[in-house]
Amino acid sequence: MNDLITILGVTATGKTRLAVELARILGGEIISADSRQVYKGMDIGTGKDLQEYSTGGSPVPYHLIDIVDPGYEYNVYEFNRDFYKIYDNIVSRGKMPVMCGGSGLYLDSVISGYELKKVPANKFLRKNLEEFDDEELIRKLKSYGPLHNVTDILDRDRLVRAIEIAEFELKNVGEKEEHEPVSSINFGIKFDRETIRNRITERLHNRMENGLIEEVKDLLESGLTPEQLMFYGLEYKYITMHLAGELGFDEMFAQLNIAIHQFAKKQMTWYRRMEKKGVKIHWIDGTINLDHKVTVVMGILRNYQG
């Protein structure tokens, strides 16, 4: 069997249920590859579904969920560092690591074996960039080459950090942290576009009915500023705008729903890009039941063992 099993897919495809069931059968543990589930207290909006890990049998251990406080800006470098520590620990105990998530950059950093470096803050550069407006910063970032993460251009702080990283890379070629490559067999859950749209909308209704707005209120009351919370995008951005009186409920729901649909499209684009560069993803029909999905996955795994 390969070193790692990965379960991926766009939002609202039921990745966690399949990953947990496989981990339970194989004696494995889940490593989350979700850029927002790392934050404590951001439960409903990020779809942690923690009950899934103890439903249907013995509890399945999970990692990289609820590890930092909201307001902190966790990044792919830290994810890589934390992933490999946890991965090595799981393997050393004879368990099977199962990576599960939808954050393309995080998934790809492991599957494709990114070589990442820790980039220190450059106070001198940051001071100089204060004179630039956002459009000038975007042009400067694009001058370094293709964007690795389009969301960097949506927030000024992220723009500045992306430029800081690009400058560091120019001056420190070759200074990278290397890891032994991990061989992953990858499974994606896939629905047709219309089904995904319906699942996203239905799930958003359910989250609203089950305390999503209250969750955002609690985060704001805990001391987070609206700007900090809006940094995390999607649910946290639009509901914060609603609570601030900038959007009525219906307008907020409609705009958020569209934004999640667009996010799902971007996720799929990332997975296609991974495939184009040689990453093999075994796509599983999302409409079949869980037992059938498990049977399909186990059949493919047996072929790899053989």
Order of alpha helices (4+ residues) and beta strands (2+ residues): beta-alpha-beta-beta-alpha-beta-alpha-alpha-alpha-alpha-beta-alpha-alpha-alpha-alpha-alpha-beta-alpha
